Amino acid sequence: MLADWSPGYREYAPPAALCAGVSCLWVRAVPAGEAGQAPVLPDGCADLIWQRGRGVFVAGPDTGPVPSALAPGTLFAGVRLRPGAGGPALGMPLSALLDQRVDAADLAGEAADGPVLDLARLLPGWVTPDAAMRSLAGIAGRMVAAGPPDPLVVETARRLCSPRARVADMAADLGVSERHLYRRCRAAVGYGPATLRRVLRFRRFVSTSTRRQCPLTWLGWPPRPVMPIRPTSPGRPPAWPACPRRPWPGPGVMSVCR
């Protein structure tokens, strides 16, 4: 595929052969004249990332926002593995990569064989961006074929997309114990189903705010700090401080972002 490498971040649908284990392909280009700064938000996924001048590294699942400061002109090509696909594709428990960024060469040192070795061997930092994206997608396809997604964890992630999902009820419906489900999720996703549920709920929140073009601050994120109570004279009820007003964003936005 030929990606658009102009400044910005873009996602592309994966080829049909990759859909079982790959959520999307993506590229990011930092403008040549300015540094890039944007937090990476948790999404329950693991990413295979090629960076120009560096090569390939793996971004493990995050439990919170990760700040990123990028040099001008930095280019990335990425393959995002679906929840439940990362651990089997890499051939290791994904909990070992929790909140980490690990060079592919270091992972290859732990692997005896398989397509994981190709990440560092075939994708150095000096290849062209389009060639990097093609090779990265091809290697990801071989990794997913060699280590298919865990079907129990994939079904768990699908059910956890529902706001009413409860882990205890879901484990019983799937015919496993909560402890067994926790172990399988830790290996394939990086954390247990309760944490995965919170991450997916947060992603729905972010997706809603982005789709409606509504800044997170208008939806109440981040939460306001708890304000101290002003002392009053004895015998009188405490006085609550005045709540600061948010700027009025316009009638159309507030109607859908309440």
Secondary structure, DSSP 8 states (H G I E B T S, - for coil): -----SSEEEEE---GGGTTTEEEEEEEE--TTS-EE--B---S-EEEEEETTTEEEEE---SS-B--EE-TT-EEEEEEE-TTTHHHHHTS-GGGGTT-EEEHHHHHTT-SSSTHHHHHHS--TTS-HHHHHHHHHHHHHHHHHHS---HHHHHHHHHHTSTT--HHHHHHHHTS-HHHHHHHHHHHTSS-HHHHHHHHHHHHHHHHHHHTT--GGGGT-S-------B---TTS--B-----------HHHHHH--
